[in-house]
């Protein structure tokens, strides 16, 4: 591959063509373009986001007392996953009064009449022993998925050659006959492996259970136990079923899990907590998502010819989908999804009425693929649904006080914040900085295309939807009178909690992010190693001597791009502290998530490497294309900019293209976990690998 000139933009398609077929040297860094968002042209059957009301619906506060789950008399929670109907605020036509109903799948209990979108919030006190949640799959009468399922992916019911101890043969199962498989993951939880939400621990409402339950003492259970010896933080729960995570989450299966401790007490009323953090009703929690809808209000997900992004990721990449496997050209998984309607706590472009004071906001990026770049600006009137020029309304400052799993080492004042899919941020915004009767809009500077690090004015026109409505998320109207009986005594200087990971690292591990093609020529994001693989004892890990691997030339020590079902290569010992160097050899940023741990983000560096072609044996024995890195040279340290705030315990990190990102964490529980890209469309198409802590026993070695 030839070196790109500085500032020369190369399309992802060109990168793949050169990388897959040339095997030449890749010189990083360089700027990479992405598939065009213009492909998401509106079709007559889709809702037009431009005609939908903006800032009319009120967003439910996920931390309101009525939006929290309450335990039963034994202190346990019983949550069902069911089908339901929900109103987002969509209208059939511009100015229409009639609100459309959307069919969803979600979490709920008897108090909710079973289901809400998002699911109600768990609020847990740190320090008690465990929280018990029974997750009951009640999709009993569902005979097909709400959204199109690509059964050619490596998913729950395509585990060829696998059967459980009780004789289940997964490759013969269908949703119609055997029900929808689910498995809930507590994202950010410090869970024992059997309660972690590993994708192969799925279960259906009709008795099908995933193969990994065979290796759990006591066998299958829907009663999960979560370790509460964790600091306060913004955790969340969502579905994680193998190969259909993107679909189940899109259907509505997600919610908050908030942990409190002695520093972050929460509570209701005028009394102040120890560090002056705003409390309910001045503490808000919002799950930000994006969706497409049909004209009549139903969820829409691209998977067929003529759908948005199909030409970019299928036809445009030269993929060949055999008609016997993809009748009519689909349904097929696409490499990314970007919705043209912004949704906050289940409402399109909502609003909140606020007082002129400090508000704390717990924000979750719950999208499939969209990196948000948020800022706040004031409009010219309470009726405005768009923002004036920045010269008229410059961005307003706000304070970042924490992130995924806790409060930060210090408060950081910013006016712009990059916010990866799956990530959470804890911010304080002071609405007294604008006049009474003002409207403040939470703005999104991120594009409608895969994120390479550019945002705002640096985006190309093809990175944006036509008549773009996704540049705004929600509004805050400063129309409530100040309640002076409640102190407004937030002190940003009191934030000094995170100390980083002070343990001595026992290993530096080199892992890598790749982008290849599957057996059909579709884009396939992959994880792997940037060094020969060894286990926790230092022993070499070799490619299995299967005929498919031998025929593909995959022999000897494992290295490079590796699919999910291959043997485990990330195998620290229990108690080990490791530094991971994440080499991003793709043209996009990827939000990397590790289960079990939180980590300290250390730094980033440029790197160059030679990219060598390497086959990827798929789950069904066919062969796709991948890479491995050779002759890696690490260059200068990179400052990603003030928009990246990472001085808190994280379980998500943005790995920027052409860079090596370093994180540090301690693995303190044994068993089978996973690490993956949190672009849900990526993890469903093999950008996920097992992370096994300690010796692999009881048939755990490998994934098949």
C-alpha positions in Angstrom: 0.0 0.0 0.0 1.4 3.4 -0.9 1.9 6.1 1.6 -0.8 8.7 1.5 0.2 12.4 1.2 -0.6 14.5 4.3 -4.2 15.7 4.1 -5.1 13.4 1.2 -8.4 11.7 2.0 -8.7 8.1 0.9 -12.1 6.3 0.9 -12.6 3.2 3.0 -13.4 1.3 -0.1 -9.9 2.2 -1.6 -8.3 1.2 1.7 -9.9 -2.2 1.7 -9.1 -2.8 -1.9 -5.5 -2.0 -1.4 -5.1 -3.6 1.9 -6.8 -6.9 1.1 -5.2 -7.4 -2.3 -1.8 -5.7 -2.2 -0.3 -6.8 1.1 2.0 -3.8 0.9 3.2 -1.5 3.6 0.6 0.6 5.4 1.9 3.9 6.7 -0.1 5.4 9.5 -1.2 8.2 10.2 -3.4 9.5 7.5 -7.0 10.8 7.1 -9.6 8.3 5.9 -13.0 9.0 4.5 -16.1 6.9 5.1 -19.1 5.6 3.2 -21.5 8.3 2.2 -24.4 9.2 4.5 -26.1 10.5 1.4 -27.0 6.8 0.7 -29.7 7.2 3.4 -32.1 8.8 1.0 -35.6 8.9 2.3 -38.0 6.3 0.8 -41.8 6.8 0.7 -42.3 4.2 3.4 -40.0 5.9 5.9 -40.8 8.7 8.4 -39.5 12.0 7.4 -37.6 13.4 10.4 -38.0 17.0 9.0 -41.7 16.9 9.6 -41.6 15.5 13.1 -42.1 17.8 16.1 -39.0 19.1 17.9 -38.9 19.9 21.6 -42.6 19.2 22.2 -42.5 15.9 24.2 -41.1 15.9 27.7 -38.2 13.4 28.2 -38.9 11.1 31.2 -36.2 11.5 33.8 -34.7 8.0 34.3 -33.8 9.1 37.9 -37.3 10.2 38.8 -38.7 8.1 41.8 -41.4 6.7 39.6 -39.0 5.5 37.0 -37.0 3.3 39.4 -37.5 -0.4 40.0 -38.5 -1.4 43.5 -37.3 -4.7 45.0 -39.7 -7.2 46.4 -40.0 -8.0 50.1 -36.8 -10.1 50.0 -34.9 -7.3 48.3 -34.9 -8.9 44.9 -36.0 -7.7 41.5 -38.1 -9.5 39.0 -37.9 -8.1 35.5 -39.6 -9.5 32.3 -38.7 -9.0 28.7 -41.9 -8.5 26.8 -43.4 -7.0 23.7 -45.4 -3.8 24.1 -46.5 -0.6 22.4 -44.9 2.8 23.0 -45.4 6.4 22.0 -42.3 8.3 20.9 -44.1 11.4 19.9 -44.1 10.5 16.2 -46.8 12.0 14.0 -48.2 10.7 10.7 -47.9 14.2 9.1 -46.5 17.6 9.9 -48.5 19.3 12.6 -50.7 16.2 13.2 -52.2 15.8 16.6 -52.5 12.0 16.4 -49.5 10.3 18.0 -48.3 7.0 16.4 -47.7 3.8 18.4 -44.5 1.9 18.0 -44.1 -1.8 18.8 -41.1 -2.4 21.0 -39.4 -5.1 23.1 -38.3 -4.0 26.5 -37.8 -4.6 30.2 -40.4 -4.1 32.9 -42.3 -5.5 35.9 -45.9 -5.6 37.1 -45.7 -2.0 38.2 -44.9 -0.9 34.6 -47.6 -3.0 33.0 -44.6 -4.9 32.0 -42.5 -2.8 29.6 -41.0 0.6 29.1 -38.4 2.1 26.7 -35.9 2.5 28.1 -36.3 0.0 30.9 -36.7 1.4 34.4 -33.6 2.3 36.4 -32.0 0.2 39.1 -30.6 2.4 41.9 -28.2 0.4 44.0 -26.2 1.2 47.2 -22.6 0.3 47.0 -21.2 -1.9 49.8 -24.1 -4.3 50.2 -23.3 -7.9 49.2 -25.3 -8.5 46.0 -28.2 -7.4 44.0 -30.4 -10.3 42.7 -32.3 -9.8 39.4 -34.4 -12.4 37.7 -34.5 -11.7 34.0 -37.5 -13.6 32.5 -37.8 -14.1 28.8 -41.5 -13.5 28.2 -41.4 -13.2 24.4 -43.5 -16.4 24.4 -45.9 -15.7 21.6 -43.4 -13.9 19.3 -42.9 -16.0 16.1 -40.5 -13.6 14.4 -38.1 -10.9 15.3 -39.3 -7.2 15.2 -36.4 -6.6 12.8 -34.7 -8.5 10.0 -32.4 -11.3 11.2 -29.4 -12.2 9.1 -29.2 -16.0 9.8 -25.9 -16.2 7.9 -24.0 -14.4 10.7 -22.4 -16.3 13.6 -25.4 -16.0 15.9 -27.2 -18.0 18.6 -28.9 -20.4 16.2 -26.0 -20.9 13.7 -23.6 -22.6 16.1 -22.7 -25.4 13.6 -21.4 -28.5 15.2 -22.2 -27.3 18.6 -24.7 -29.0 21.0 -25.2 -28.7 24.7 -24.9 -31.4 27.3 -28.7 -32.0 27.1 -28.5 -32.6 23.4 -29.6 -29.3 21.9 -28.5 -28.8 18.3 -28.5 -25.0 17.8 -28.1 -25.1 14.0 -31.6 -26.6 13.6 -33.3 -23.9 15.7 -35.3 -21.0 14.4 -37.0 -18.0 16.1 -40.4 -19.2 14.7 -40.1 -22.6 16.4 -37.8 -22.0 19.3 -38.3 -18.4 20.3 -36.2 -15.3 20.6 -32.9 -15.8 22.4 -31.8 -13.1 24.8 -29.1 -12.5 27.5 -28.9 -9.4 29.6 -25.5 -7.8 30.2 -24.9 -5.4 33.1 -22.5 -3.1 31.3 -19.8 -2.0 33.8 -20.8 -4.6 36.3 -18.2 -6.5 38.4 -20.0 -9.7 37.9 -19.0 -13.4 38.2 -18.7 -14.8 34.7 -21.9 -16.8 34.7 -23.9 -13.6 35.4 -21.9 -11.3 33.1 -24.2 -11.6 30.1 -21.7 -13.4 27.8 -23.3 -13.8 24.4 -23.2 -17.6 24.5 -25.2 -17.7 27.7 -28.4 -16.9 25.8 -31.8 -18.4 26.5 -35.2 -18.5 24.7 -38.7 -18.6 26.2 -39.1 -22.1 24.8 -36.3 -23.9 26.7 -33.3 -23.3 24.5 -30.2 -22.3 26.5 -26.7 -21.4 25.2 -23.8 -23.9 25.3 -21.8 -22.1 27.9 -24.4 -22.8 30.6 -23.1 -26.4 30.4 -19.9 -25.3 32.3 -21.7 -23.5 35.1 -22.1 -25.2 38.5 -25.8 -25.6 39.0 -26.6 -25.0 35.3 -29.0 -22.6 33.8 -30.7 -19.9 35.8 -32.5 -16.6 35.1 -31.6 -15.3 38.6 -28.5 -13.2 38.3 -26.4 -11.9 41.1 -24.4 -8.7 40.8 -21.5 -7.7 43.0 -22.3 -4.4 44.8 -18.8 -3.8 46.2 -18.1 -1.1 43.5 -17.9 2.7 43.7 -20.7 4.9 42.5 -21.1 5.0 38.7 -23.3 5.0 35.7 -23.8 1.4 34.7 -26.4 0.3 32.2 -28.0 -3.0 31.2 -28.8 -4.2 27.7 -29.2 -7.4 25.7 -26.1 -9.2 24.5 -27.4 -12.2 22.5 -24.9 -13.6 20.0 -25.2 -12.1 16.6 -28.5 -10.2 17.3 -27.4 -7.7 20.0 -27.9 -4.8 17.6 -31.4 -5.9 16.9 -32.5 -6.6 20.5 -31.1 -3.3 21.8 -32.6 -1.5 18.8 -36.0 -3.0 19.7 -35.8 -1.3 23.1 -33.8 -3.6 25.4 -31.7 -1.2 27.5 -31.8 0.8 30.8 -29.8 2.5 33.5 -28.2 0.8 36.6 -27.0 3.6 38.9 -24.7 2.9 41.8 -24.5 5.2 44.9 -21.9 5.4 47.6 -20.9 7.7 50.5 -19.6 10.3 48.1 -22.5 10.2 45.7 -25.5 9.7 47.8 -28.3 10.8 45.6 -31.5 11.2 47.6 -34.5 13.5 47.5 -35.1 16.8 49.3 -33.1 19.9 50.4 -30.3 18.2 52.3 -26.9 18.3 50.5 -24.6 15.4 49.9 -21.0 15.5 50.8 -19.7 17.1 47.7 -22.6 19.4 46.8 -23.8 17.4 43.7 -27.3 18.4 42.5 -29.9 15.8 43.5 -33.3 15.0 42.2 -35.2 16.8 40.8 -32.0 18.5 39.7 -30.3 15.2 38.7 -31.3 13.9 35.3 -30.5 10.7 33.4 -30.9 10.4 29.6 -30.2 7.5 27.2 -29.5 9.0 23.8 -30.3 6.8 20.8 -31.0 7.2 17.1 -33.6 5.3 15.1 -35.4 5.1 11.8 -39.1 4.6 11.6 -41.7 3.7 9.0 -44.2 6.3 8.0 -46.7 4.7 10.4 -44.3 4.7 13.4 -42.8 1.2 13.4 -39.1 0.6 14.0 -37.1 0.3 10.7 -33.7 -1.3 10.3 -31.9 -1.5 7.0 -31.2 -5.0 5.6 -32.5 -5.2 2.0 -31.7 -3.7 -1.4 -33.0 -0.1 -1.6 -32.7 0.4 2.1 -30.4 3.2 3.4 -26.7 2.2 3.5 -27.3 -1.1 1.5 -25.5 0.3 -1.5 -22.6 1.6 0.6 -21.9 -1.6 2.4 -23.1 -4.4 0.0 -23.3 -3.3 -3.6 -20.6 -0.7 -3.4 -18.2 -3.1 -1.8 -18.7 -5.7 -4.4 -20.3 -8.2 -2.0 -22.0 -11.2 -3.7 -24.9 -12.5 -1.7 -26.1 -15.9 -2.9 -29.8 -15.8 -3.6 -30.4 -19.2 -1.8 -29.0 -17.7 1.4 -30.2 -14.1 0.8 -33.5 -14.3 -1.1 -34.2 -11.0 -2.7 -30.8 -9.7 -1.6 -31.4 -9.9 2.2 -31.8 -9.7 5.0 -28.1 -8.9 5.5 -26.2 -7.3 8.2 -24.7 -3.9 7.3 -21.4 -2.6 8.7 -23.0 0.4 10.5 -26.4 1.9 11.2 -27.2 5.6 11.7 -30.7 6.6 12.5 -32.2 9.9 11.2 -34.4 10.5 14.3 -32.8 11.4 17.6 -34.5 9.6 20.6 -33.9 10.4 24.3 -35.4 8.1 26.9 -37.8 6.8 24.2 -39.0 10.3 23.0 -38.0 12.0 19.7 -36.2 15.3 20.2 -37.7 16.0 23.6 -37.4 18.9 26.1 -37.1 19.5 29.8 -38.2 22.6 31.8 -35.5 23.7 34.2 -34.7 26.3 36.9 -31.8 28.8 36.5 -29.4 26.6 38.5 -26.9 23.7 38.3 -28.3 20.4 37.0 -26.5 17.1 37.0 -26.9 15.0 33.9 -26.1 11.3 33.6 -25.7 10.7 29.9 -25.6 7.4 28.0 -24.7 7.0 24.3 -27.0 4.1 23.5 -26.7 4.2 19.7 -25.6 1.4 17.4 -22.7 3.2 15.6 -23.0 7.0 16.2 -20.3 8.9 18.0 -21.9 11.9 19.5 -20.0 15.2 19.9 -22.1 17.2 22.2 -22.2 20.9 23.1 -24.9 23.3 24.5 -26.0 26.5 22.8 -28.8 29.0 23.4 -31.4 29.7 20.7 -32.9 33.1 19.9 -36.4 32.2 21.4 -38.3 29.6 23.3 -40.0 28.5 20.1 -36.7 27.9 18.1 -36.0 24.4 16.9 -32.8 25.3 15.2 -29.6 27.0 16.3 -28.3 30.4 15.1 -24.7 30.9 13.9 -22.0 30.3 16.5 -21.1 34.0 16.3 -24.5 34.8 17.6 -24.8 31.8 20.0 -21.4 30.5 21.1 -21.1 27.2 22.9 -21.8 27.3 26.6 -19.4 25.8 29.1 -20.3 22.7 31.2 -18.4 20.6 33.7 -17.4 16.9 33.3 -17.3 15.4 36.8 -17.2 11.7 35.9 -17.6 9.0 33.4 -18.5 5.3 33.0 -17.7 3.9 36.4 -17.3 6.8 38.7 -16.3 10.3 39.6 -13.2 11.8 38.0 -9.8 12.8 39.4 -10.8 16.4 39.0 -13.6 18.3 37.3 -13.0 19.5 33.7 -14.7 22.5 32.2 -15.3 22.1 28.4 -17.7 23.3 25.8 -17.5 20.2 23.5 -17.4 16.5 24.4 -16.7 13.4 22.3 -19.0 10.6 23.4 -18.5 7.1 22.0 -21.3 4.4 21.6 -21.7 2.6 24.9 -20.0 5.3 26.9 -21.5 7.4 29.8 -20.6 10.9 31.0 -21.5 12.6 34.2 -21.8 16.4 33.7 -23.1 19.5 35.5 -24.6 22.3 33.5 -25.4 25.7 35.0 -28.5 27.1 33.5 -28.1 30.4 35.4 -25.6 31.4 32.7 -28.5 32.1 30.3 -31.4 34.6 30.8 -34.7 33.4 32.1 -37.1 32.2 29.4 -34.3 31.0 27.3 -34.0 27.7 25.4 -30.7 25.8 25.4 -30.3 23.0 22.9 -28.0 20.0 23.4 -26.3 20.0 20.0 -24.6 17.1 18.2 -21.5 18.0 16.1 -20.8 14.4 15.1 -21.6 13.2 11.6 -24.0 10.6 10.2 -21.3 8.3 9.1 -18.5 6.2 10.7 -16.3 8.4 13.0 -12.7 9.0 12.1 -12.1 11.8 14.6 -13.5 14.7 12.5 -16.6 16.6 13.6 -18.3 19.9 13.1 -16.8 22.1 10.4 -14.3 19.4 9.5 -17.0 17.0 8.2 -17.4 16.5 4.5 -20.9 16.9 3.0 -21.2 13.2 2.3 -20.8 12.6 6.1 -24.2 14.2 6.7 -27.8 13.3 6.0 -29.5 15.6 3.6 -31.8 18.0 5.4 -30.1 16.8 8.6 -32.1 16.8 11.8 -29.5 14.8 13.9 -27.5 17.9 14.7 -29.8 18.5 17.7 -30.7 16.1 20.5 -33.0 17.8 23.0 -33.8 21.2 24.5 -33.8 22.7 28.0 -36.2 25.6 28.6 -35.2 27.8 31.5 -38.8 28.6 32.5 -39.2 27.4 36.1 -38.8 29.8 39.0 -35.8 29.2 41.3 -36.5 27.2 44.4 -34.3 28.9 46.9 -35.2 26.4 49.6 -32.9 23.9 47.9 -29.2 24.9 48.1 -27.4 25.3 44.8 -23.9 24.7 46.2 -22.1 22.6 43.6 -18.4 23.0 44.0 -16.4 21.6 41.1 -13.2 21.7 43.3 -14.7 19.0 45.5 -14.3 16.4 42.7 -11.0 14.6 43.4 -11.9 10.9 43.6 -10.2 8.8 40.9 -6.5 7.9 41.5 -6.0 5.7 38.5 -4.8 2.1 38.6 -1.9 2.1 41.0 -1.1 -1.6 40.7 2.2 -2.7 39.1 1.5 -4.0 35.6 2.6 -7.6 35.1 2.3 -7.6 31.3 1.9 -5.3 28.4 -0.4 -6.9 25.8 -0.6 -5.9 22.2 -4.1 -6.3 20.6 -5.3 -4.9 17.3 -8.4 -3.7 15.4 -8.8 -4.8 11.8 -11.3 -4.5 9.0 -11.5 -7.3 6.4 -14.2 -9.0 4.4 -16.3 -12.1 5.1 -16.9 -15.0 2.7 -19.5 -12.9 0.8 -17.2 -9.9 0.4 -19.1 -7.8 3.0 -17.1 -5.5 5.3 -16.1 -7.5 8.5 -14.6 -5.7 11.4 -12.3 -8.0 13.5 -10.2 -8.0 16.7 -6.9 -9.8 17.0 -3.4 -9.5 18.3 -0.4 -7.4 17.3 2.0 -10.0 18.6 2.2 -13.8 18.8 -0.4 -15.0 21.2 0.6 -16.6 24.6 -1.6 -17.7 27.6 -1.4 -16.5 31.2 1.6 -18.9 31.8 3.5 -17.6 28.8 2.8 -20.7 26.7 2.3 -20.3 22.9 -1.3 -20.4 21.6 -1.5 -22.1 18.2 -4.1 -22.1 15.5 -6.1 -25.3 15.9 -5.1 -28.0 13.4 -8.5 -28.1 11.7 -8.7 -28.8 8.0 -10.2 -25.4 7.4 -7.2 -23.7 9.1 -4.7 -25.9 7.3 -6.2 -25.3 3.9 -6.2 -21.5 4.7 -2.5 -21.7 5.7 -3.2 -20.8 9.4 -0.7 -22.8 11.3 1.7 -22.1 14.1 1.3 -19.4 16.7 -1.8 -17.3 16.5 -1.5 -13.6 15.5 -3.3 -11.0 13.5 -7.1 -10.9 12.8 -9.0 -13.6 14.7 -12.7 -14.3 14.6 -14.9 -15.0 17.7 -15.0 -18.8 17.5 -11.2 -19.3 17.4 -9.2 -20.1 20.6 -8.9 -17.5 23.3 -5.8 -15.3 23.0 -6.6 -12.7 25.8 -5.9 -14.9 28.8 -4.6 -13.0 31.9 -4.3 -14.7 35.2 -6.6 -13.9 38.1 -5.1 -10.9 39.9 -2.9 -9.8 37.0 -2.7 -6.1 36.1 -2.1 -5.5 32.4 -1.5 -2.6 30.1 -3.2 -3.2 26.7 -1.9 -1.4 23.6 -4.8 -1.3 21.2 -3.5 -0.8 17.6 -6.2 0.5 15.4 -5.3 -0.5 11.8 -8.7 0.6 10.4 -10.0 3.8 8.9 -12.5 4.5 11.7 -12.6 5.0 15.4 -13.8 2.1 17.5 -15.3 2.2 21.0 -13.6 -0.6 22.8 -15.3 -2.2 25.8 -13.9 -4.8 28.2 -16.3 -6.8 30.5 -15.5 -7.3 34.2 -13.0 -4.4 34.6 -12.7 -0.7 34.7 -9.5 0.8 33.3 -7.3 3.9 33.3 -6.8 5.5 29.9 -3.0 6.1 29.8 -2.2 7.8 26.5 -2.1 7.5 22.7 0.7 7.3 20.1 1.0 7.3 16.3 2.2 4.1 14.7 3.2 2.7 11.4 3.2 -0.9 10.3 3.3 -3.3 7.3 -0.1 -4.8 6.7 0.1 -8.4 5.5 -2.9 -10.3 4.1 -4.2 -13.2 6.3 -7.2 -15.5 5.7 -10.0 -15.5 8.2 -11.8 -18.8 8.6 -15.5 -18.0 9.3 -17.7 -19.8 11.7 -19.1 -22.0 8.9 -15.7 -23.1 7.6 -15.6 -20.7 4.7 -12.8 -18.2 4.2 -12.7 -14.4 4.3 -9.9 -11.8 4.2 -8.1 -10.2 7.1 -4.7 -8.9 8.0 -1.8 -9.0 10.5 0.6 -6.3 11.4 4.4 -6.6 11.0 7.3 -4.2 11.6 5.3 -2.0 14.0 7.0 1.3 14.8 5.4 3.5 17.5 5.8 7.2 16.8 4.9 10.4 18.6 2.5 10.8 21.5 -0.9 12.2 20.4 -3.1 14.6 22.3 -6.6 13.8 21.1 -7.8 17.3 22.2 -9.8 18.9 25.0 -13.0 17.2 23.6 -11.8 13.9 25.0 -12.2 13.8 28.8 -10.9 10.5 30.2 -9.7 11.1 33.8 -12.2 8.8 35.4 -12.6 5.0 35.7 -13.7 3.9 32.2 -14.9 0.7 30.6 -15.1 2.3 27.2 -12.3 3.9 25.2 -12.3 5.5 21.8 -9.5 3.9 19.8 -8.8 6.4 17.1 -7.6 5.4 13.6 -3.8 5.1 13.0 -3.1 5.2 16.7 -2.2 2.9 19.5 -4.3 3.6 22.6 -3.0 2.3 26.0 -5.2 1.3 28.9 -4.5 -0.3 32.3 -6.7 -2.6 34.3 -6.7 -5.4 36.9 -8.4 -8.8 36.3 -9.7 -9.9 39.7 -12.3 -12.5 39.0 -11.7 -15.8 37.1 -13.8 -17.1 34.2 -15.0 -16.4 30.7 -15.7 -12.8 29.7 -15.5 -10.9 26.5 -14.0 -7.7 25.0 -15.4 -6.1 21.8 -16.1 -3.0 19.8 -19.3 -1.4 21.1 -20.5 -0.4 17.7 -23.3 -3.1 17.9 -23.2 -3.8 14.2 -19.5 -4.6 14.6 -19.7 -6.9 17.5 -22.5 -8.8 15.8 -20.2 -9.5 12.8 -17.1 -10.8 14.7 -15.5 -7.8 16.3 -15.7 -9.5 19.6 -13.3 -12.0 21.4 -13.4 -14.0 24.5 -11.4 -12.6 27.5 -10.7 -15.5 29.8 -9.2 -14.9 33.2 -7.2 -17.8 34.6 -6.9 -21.3 33.3 -9.6 -22.4 30.8 -11.2 -25.5 32.2 -14.2 -27.7 31.7 -14.2 -27.4 27.9 -13.8 -23.7 27.8 -10.7 -23.6 25.7 -11.6 -22.0 22.4 -15.2 -21.1 21.4 -16.2 -24.2 19.6 
